[in-house]
Amino acid sequence: MLYAIVGEDRPDSLAQRLAARPAHVERLRALQDEGRLLLAGPFPAIDSPDPGPAGFSGSLIVAEFASHEAATAWADADPYVAAGVYQKVIVKPFKKVLPA
C-alpha cells in the first residue's frame, strides 16, 4: 500500500537540513530503485522553487510499504529526524486516484 509521509520542519533548521540532505536523498533513491517511490520533495517556506535562506517548511514522501508499521519505522529512521530537522512526522495510508 502507498503511504504519505509528511515531515514538518522545526524553525531555523535549514543548516541541519542541508547537512543531512545527502543521506536523506540516498534513502529516497533506494526506494526509487526498488520501484516503491511515487514522489518526494520539500515544501518551500516561501512561494519560490528556490527559497534561499527562507528554507523549507517540511517535506512530502509518497511511497509503497508493506504496512503502516513499516512506513512509520522507515520515517522514524530518516536522517532528517536524527538531525533534528523535523519537529513532527505524520504517516498516513494514501490512495492514488489520478493520474491513472
N, C-alpha and C positions, 0 to 999 in steps of 0.2 A: 504494500500500500504506500501511497505517497503521503509525506508529512511536510508541513510548513514549519520551519524553524525561524522564529523572529527574535533577534537579539537587539536589545535596547542599550545603546552606549551610555556610559557614565559621562557626566560633563567633563570637559577638558581631558579627554582620553585619546586625543589624536596621536600623540607621541607613542603611546603604548600600542595603539592600533597599527601604526606604521612599522614598529619594531616586530610585532607578531604576525604581520601580513604574510610573509613568505611561507611560514609553517601553516597558516590558515588556508592559503591558496593550495598548498601541496595536498592537504586533505581533501579539498574540493576536487582537485584534478584526479585523485584516486577514485572518488565517487563517479566522476565523469568517465574515466577509463573503464569502470565496471558497468557503465550504461545506466547508472542509477540517479544521475543528477538531471533534474528538469531545468532548473535555473538557480542562479545565485548572484547576489550583488548587494552593494551598500545603499543606504538612504542618505543622499547628501543633506547636510544641515541647512543649506540654502538652495534656492531654485537655480542650480547650475550643475552641469555634468562634472565640473572640476571645482569643488567648493574651496580649494586652497586652505587657508588656516581656519576657516569656519568648520572644516571637518565633516563628520558624518554623525547621524543620529542613531544609526543601527544598521542591521543587515537582514536580508531575507534569503533563505535557502529552501528550495523545494526539491526533495529527493525521496527515493524509494528506500524503505526499510522493512524488515520482516515484521516489526511490531512497534507499538508506541514506546515500549521499554527500550528497544534497540535504538530508536531515533533519539530518545532522551539521553541515553548513555553516550551516543555519538556527540550530541550537542554539548553535554557536560564536559567532554574531553577536548572541546575546541580550544585552540591556543588563545583566542580572544578572551575566553573565560579565565584561563590560567593567568593571562596578563592583566586582568582587571579591566578590560575594555567594556565588557557587558555588565550592566547592573541588573539586568533581568533577561531571562530567556524563556520563551513560550514555545512549546511543541504541540502542534495540533494536526490531526488527520486532515488530509486535503484531497478533494475530488476534482480532478481536471475535467472540465467540460469543453472548453474551447481554447485554442483551435483544436478541432477534432483530428 
